[in-house]
């Protein structure tokens, strides 16, 4: 089990989330991606409220339980993907989903999310699922790999990278895969602003965890979990997610969008937490009818 201090992270857009959810005493709120418990702690501290906390990562649940222990039975935990959660007749006054991969998941080498540490090619948010990044990399055909890298990573060199991977596989570690990717791209691309494996690793993570599919399902079902006037707040970190959030909130017959443009971190937060720079918050409110 990973210690809670290891899994802790700084919640992004904390002021904006609390304001946007319009938290009120006596309310019941759903943190659909509790992570290390940072946002849930802010919600519980803002007023005398109840919080239902979800996460598909058992280490995140353990860390959040430790962090939020002082709130006692005001918080209930469930290890579940937010797209498959079933609240029954329960209605929430606000729902938050922070779609970002936590710092801990990147920093804990054995999870296999980062190419900066040698680790098994895993990338599973939920360790109970069978599909891993290694299986995708080693058994998908070249055209399927290229499509994954292009669609989920917006990688313009997807075909070139896929060809190199197929020629050099099997791969068992993150660093070996990252090295193969780096050597499959032109030198000017290899030494650019971001590591040449960044988009490919993003694509593999999204594909392994079906992140875009479950996001679509969540936005379709979550509005029905809200009480009239309840708010849905979603934080995304890349254009693929934000595009889905923007359009699906607008298309929902149950919601009124409150943010014409996404809310982004203020300069002081960006300075203190550089990982917050790409965060975008969109908020919608449940219609009364």
C-alpha positions in Angstrom: 0.0 0.0 0.0 1.3 3.5 -0.9 1.5 5.9 2.0 -1.0 8.8 2.0 1.8 11.4 2.2 3.2 10.0 -1.1 -0.2 10.3 -2.8 -0.9 13.8 -1.6 -1.2 16.6 -4.2 -2.2 20.2 -4.4 -5.8 20.7 -5.6 -6.0 22.9 -8.7 -8.4 25.9 -9.0 -9.3 25.4 -5.4 -10.9 28.9 -4.9 -12.7 28.7 -8.2 -14.1 25.2 -7.4 -15.5 26.2 -4.0 -17.1 29.3 -5.5 -18.4 27.5 -8.5 -20.1 24.7 -6.6 -21.9 27.3 -4.4 -21.4 25.1 -1.4 -24.1 25.5 1.3 -24.5 24.0 4.8 -26.5 20.9 4.8 -25.7 20.0 1.2 -24.4 16.7 -0.1 -21.5 16.8 -2.6 -19.9 14.2 -4.8 -16.2 14.2 -5.4 -16.1 11.9 -8.4 -12.2 11.7 -8.5 -11.1 12.1 -4.9 -7.4 11.5 -5.6 -5.4 12.5 -2.5 -8.5 14.2 -1.0 -7.4 17.8 -1.6 -10.6 19.1 -3.1 -12.8 17.0 -0.8 -11.0 18.5 2.2 -11.8 22.0 0.9 -15.5 21.1 0.4 -15.8 19.6 3.8 -14.1 22.6 5.4 -16.3 25.2 3.5 -19.5 24.3 5.4 -21.2 21.5 7.4 -21.8 19.2 4.4 -21.7 15.5 3.4 -19.3 14.3 0.8 -19.4 11.1 -1.2 -15.9 10.4 -2.5 -15.1 8.1 -5.5 -11.9 6.9 -7.1 -11.0 3.8 -9.1 -7.4 3.8 -7.7 -7.2 1.9 -4.4 -4.1 3.9 -3.3 -6.0 7.1 -3.8 -8.9 5.9 -1.7 -6.5 4.9 1.1 -4.7 8.2 1.0 -8.0 10.2 1.0 -9.3 8.1 3.9 -6.2 9.0 5.9 -6.4 12.7 5.0 -10.1 13.1 5.7 -10.3 11.0 8.8 -11.1 13.9 11.0 -14.3 14.5 9.2 -15.7 11.2 10.4 -19.0 10.0 8.9 -19.4 13.3 7.0 -17.5 11.5 4.1 -18.2 8.2 2.6 -15.8 6.4 0.2 -16.4 4.1 -2.8 -13.7 2.5 -5.1 -15.5 3.0 -8.4 -15.0 4.6 -11.8 -17.2 7.7 -11.9 -18.9 6.4 -15.1 -20.2 3.3 -13.4 -21.2 4.7 -10.1 -24.8 4.2 -9.1 -26.1 6.6 -6.5 -29.7 5.2 -6.6 -32.2 7.8 -5.4 -29.5 10.0 -3.9 -29.3 13.5 -5.3 -26.3 15.8 -4.9 -26.1 19.5 -4.5 -22.8 19.6 -6.4 -20.5 17.2 -8.3 -16.8 17.7 -9.0 -14.7 15.7 -11.4 -11.0 16.5 -11.6 -9.8 14.7 -14.7 -6.1 15.2 -14.2 -3.7 12.3 -13.4 -2.5 13.0 -9.9 1.1 14.0 -9.3 1.5 10.8 -7.2 0.5 8.6 -10.1 3.2 10.1 -12.2 5.7 10.2 -9.4 5.2 6.6 -8.1 7.5 4.8 -10.6 5.9 1.4 -10.4 2.6 2.7 -11.8 4.3 3.1 -15.2 2.7 6.4 -16.1 6.0 8.3 -16.5 8.9 7.7 -18.8 11.2 9.5 -16.4 11.5 6.4 -14.1 12.2 2.8 -15.2 9.1 0.8 -14.4 6.8 -1.9 -15.9 4.6 -0.6 -18.7 1.4 -0.6 -16.7 -0.6 2.7 -16.7 -3.8 1.2 -15.1 -5.7 3.6 -12.9 -7.7 0.7 -11.6 -5.3 -2.2 -10.8 -8.2 -4.7 -11.0 -8.5 -4.3 -14.8 -6.6 -6.6 -17.1 -5.5 -4.4 -20.0 -2.0 -2.8 -19.5 0.1 -0.5 -21.7 2.5 -3.4 -22.3 -0.3 -5.4 -23.8 -1.3 -2.6 -26.1 2.3 -1.8 -27.2 3.3 -5.4 -27.7 0.2 -7.0 -29.4 -1.5 -4.2 -31.4 -0.8 -4.1 -35.0 1.1 -1.1 -36.5 -1.9 0.7 -38.0 -3.8 0.4 -34.7 -0.9 1.8 -32.7 -0.5 4.7 -35.1 -4.3 5.4 -34.8 -4.1 5.3 -31.0 -1.1 7.7 -30.9 -2.8 10.1 -33.4 -6.3 10.1 -31.9 -5.5 10.1 -28.2 -2.1 11.9 -28.3 -2.5 14.1 -31.3 0.9 12.9 -32.3 1.7 14.0 -35.9 4.5 11.4 -36.1 2.3 8.6 -35.1 3.0 6.3 -38.0 6.7 6.7 -37.7 6.6 6.0 -34.0 4.3 3.0 -34.5 6.7 1.5 -37.1 9.7 1.8 -34.8 7.8 0.2 -31.9 6.7 -2.8 -34.0 10.2 -3.3 -35.3 11.8 -3.2 -31.8 9.2 -4.8 -29.6 8.6 -6.5 -27.2 8.9 -3.8 -24.5 8.6 -4.3 -20.8 9.7 -1.0 -19.3 8.7 2.7 -19.7 12.3 3.8 -20.3 12.9 1.3 -23.1 9.7 2.4 -24.9 10.6 6.1 -24.4 14.1 5.5 -25.8 12.6 3.8 -28.9 10.2 6.7 -29.5 13.0 9.2 -29.1 15.1 7.4 -31.7 12.3 7.2 -34.2 11.8 11.0 -34.6 14.0 13.7 -36.2 16.7 15.2 -34.1 15.0 18.6 -34.0 11.9 16.9 -32.6 14.0 14.8 -30.2 15.4 17.8 -28.4 12.3 20.1 -28.5 10.4 21.7 -25.7 8.8 18.5 -24.5 10.1 14.9 -24.5 9.2 13.2 -27.8 7.5 10.4 -25.9 5.1 12.7 -24.1 2.2 12.5 -26.5 2.6 8.8 -27.1 2.5 8.1 -23.3 -0.6 10.3 -23.0 -2.3 8.4 -25.7 -1.5 5.0 -24.2 -2.7 6.1 -20.8 -6.0 7.4 -22.2 -6.5 4.3 -24.3 -5.7 1.8 -21.5 -8.1 3.6 -19.1 -10.8 4.4 -21.7 -10.7 7.9 -20.4 -12.6 9.7 -23.1 -15.3 7.0 -23.3 -15.9 7.1 -19.6 -16.0 10.9 -19.6 -18.7 10.8 -22.3 -20.7 8.4 -20.1 -20.2 10.4 -17.0 -21.4 13.7 -18.5 -24.4 11.9 -19.9 -25.5 10.4 -16.5 -24.1 12.8 -13.9 -26.7 15.6 -14.5 -29.4 13.1 -13.4 -27.6 12.7 -10.1 -28.0 16.4 -9.3 -30.8 18.1 -7.3 -32.5 21.0 -9.1 -30.0 23.9 -8.9 -27.1 21.6 -8.2 -23.9 22.2 -10.0 -21.5 20.1 -12.0 -17.9 21.2 -12.1 -15.3 19.5 -14.4 -11.6 20.2 -14.5 -9.8 19.1 -17.7 -6.2 19.2 -18.6 -5.9 18.7 -22.4 -7.9 19.7 -25.4 -9.4 16.2 -26.0 -11.1 16.3 -22.6 -12.0 20.0 -22.7 -13.6 19.6 -26.1 -15.9 16.8 -24.9 -16.7 18.7 -21.7 -17.6 21.9 -23.5 -19.9 20.3 -26.1 -21.6 17.7 -23.9 -22.4 20.2 -21.1 -23.9 22.5 -23.8 -25.9 19.6 -25.4 -27.3 18.2 -22.1 -31.1 18.8 -21.8 -30.7 18.8 -18.0 -28.1 21.6 -17.7 -27.5 25.3 -18.1 -23.9 26.2 -18.7 -22.5 28.9 -16.4 -19.1 29.3 -17.9 -19.0 30.7 -21.5 -15.3 30.3 -21.4 -13.3 27.9 -19.2 -12.0 29.2 -15.9 -8.2 28.9 -15.8 -5.7 29.3 -12.9 -4.7 32.7 -11.8 -1.0 33.8 -12.1 -0.2 33.2 -8.4 -1.4 29.6 -8.6 0.5 28.9 -11.8 3.7 30.2 -10.1 3.1 28.0 -7.1 1.9 24.9 -8.9 3.2 24.8 -12.5 1.2 21.6 -13.1 -1.9 23.7 -12.9 -1.2 25.7 -16.0 -3.2 23.5 -18.4 -6.2 23.2 -16.1 -9.6 24.4 -17.4 -12.8 24.4 -15.3 -16.3 24.4 -16.7 -19.4 24.6 -14.7 -23.1 23.9 -15.4 -26.2 24.0 -13.3 -29.1 21.5 -13.1 -32.3 22.9 -14.5 -35.3 22.8 -12.2 -37.6 21.1 -14.8 
